[in-house]
Amino acid sequence: MYPWIVFIHAVSAMVSIGPFILLIPLMRKLRSAKGPVFEAQLDLFHAAVRLSKHAGHVLVASGLLLMWLGGWPWHTPWIAATLAVLFASLLFMARAFSPTIRKLRQGSEGREALLAKLARSLYIYLTVLFIMLWLMIMKPGLWV
């Protein structure tokens, strides 16, 4: 059973990160898109964020199950660091994407500034995801 949970955990990590990688070329297209094409691309961006968020739920649940079944204590450095980064990323994600997409749909603020904010949020969040991925793969003894 444990190997299957590891597999689910790995696949959910890929599904959590993958959509954000694919959003990089979409950001370039959003800058020049207009009308219904712009709306469709915003829909795609928002769907990718939602997919990643739900895959993250599976990722966290499977990770907690792996900790429990594997006997990993909470105070293990790479687990504690991953959880700290995870909680920070949850706070960041809640404020980074959906509110900006909503403002872009309303057209109330400057489009270029909002797209720049969206791109910055994308790169920051990818960095955070890669930090968590590094912690999970390398399992560093940070304060041991």
ZIFENWO-V14321 format. One record per helix or strand. SS is the DSSP state (A for helix, B for strand). FROM is the first residue (numbers start at 1). LEN is the number of residues. Records with the same first field share a line. If there is no record, write none. Layout:
SS = FROM-LEN, FROM-LEN
This chain:
A = 2-31, 35-36, 77-20, 98-9, 111-28
